[in-house]
Amino acid sequence: MTRNENARQAVTKDVITMPDWIVKYWLEWIFGILIAALGVLWKHLASKVKAEQKKNEAVEKGVQALLRAQMVNDYNHYSEKGFAPIYARENFENCYTQYKGLGGNGVMRDIHDKFFALPTDKPRTEGQHD
């Protein structure tokens, strides 16, 4: 064998063909692709969760505003009548409890106290008998 032939044989021994290379490194490729896919999935899920949190916050604030409006309306209605029956008190207290549970501040506390200061029975007028 000549010197050139020996060199060619040494080079062809070290050269890995494409199918051999794929077989040799298939596990690394699969893990690399899997890690990349998981990263994309994580980013997608994180953006979905953030959007849902924002949406939930808006719903909570909307419900809180509706409860506040209902309580103000109830207070105005029953204070004009001069009394608040038991069923109205129960409803008002339920609204107030849910309002506070949604993070309501102390603004409604004053209206709550005034509402519950109303008598439960209709005030008697002069000339009215049992």
WOHUDA-V606747 format. One record per residue. RES is the residue in three letters. SS is DSSP state (H for helix, E for strand, C for the rest). PSI is psi in whole degrees, 0 to 359 (999 if undefined). Layout:
res = [RES;RES]
ss = [SS;SS]
psi = [PSI;PSI]
//
This chain:
res = [MET;THR;ARG;ASN;GLU;ASN;ALA;ARG;GLN;ALA;VAL;THR;LYS;ASP;VAL;ILE;THR;MET;PRO;ASP;TRP;ILE;VAL;LYS;TYR;TRP;LEU;GLU;TRP;ILE;PHE;GLY;ILE;LEU;ILE;ALA;ALA;LEU;GLY;VAL;LEU;TRP;LYS;HIS;LEU;ALA;SER;LYS;VAL;LYS;ALA;GLU;GLN;LYS;LYS;ASN;GLU;ALA;VAL;GLU;LYS;GLY;VAL;GLN;ALA;LEU;LEU;ARG;ALA;GLN;MET;VAL;ASN;ASP;TYR;ASN;HIS;TYR;SER;GLU;LYS;GLY;PHE;ALA;PRO;ILE;TYR;ALA;ARG;GLU;ASN;PHE;GLU;ASN;CYS;TYR;THR;GLN;TYR;LYS;GLY;LEU;GLY;GLY;ASN;GLY;VAL;MET;ARG;ASP;ILE;HIS;ASP;LYS;PHE;PHE;ALA;LEU;PRO;THR;ASP;LYS;PRO;ARG;THR;GLU;GLY;GLN;HIS;ASP]
ss = [C;C;H;H;H;H;H;H;H;H;H;H;H;H;C;C;C;H;H;H;H;H;H;H;H;H;H;H;H;H;H;H;H;H;H;H;H;H;H;H;H;H;H;H;H;H;H;H;H;H;H;H;H;H;H;H;H;H;H;H;H;H;H;H;H;H;H;H;H;H;H;H;H;H;H;H;H;H;H;H;H;C;E;C;C;H;H;H;H;H;H;H;H;H;H;H;H;H;H;H;H;C;C;C;C;C;H;H;H;H;H;H;H;H;H;H;H;C;E;C;C;C;C;C;C;C;C;C;C;C]
psi = [140;171;320;319;320;321;319;319;320;320;316;333;320;341;128;130;162;311;322;321;318;314;320;325;17;322;318;321;315;314;321;314;319;316;317;317;319;322;316;317;317;316;319;313;321;320;324;316;318;318;320;321;318;319;315;320;319;319;317;315;324;316;319;318;320;319;317;315;319;318;319;317;314;316;312;316;309;333;329;323;336;3;162;110;166;314;325;323;316;315;317;315;321;314;317;319;315;322;313;322;332;8;19;144;186;1;321;349;318;315;321;311;319;321;315;353;345;145;159;341;152;131;141;139;163;137;355;131;162;999]
//
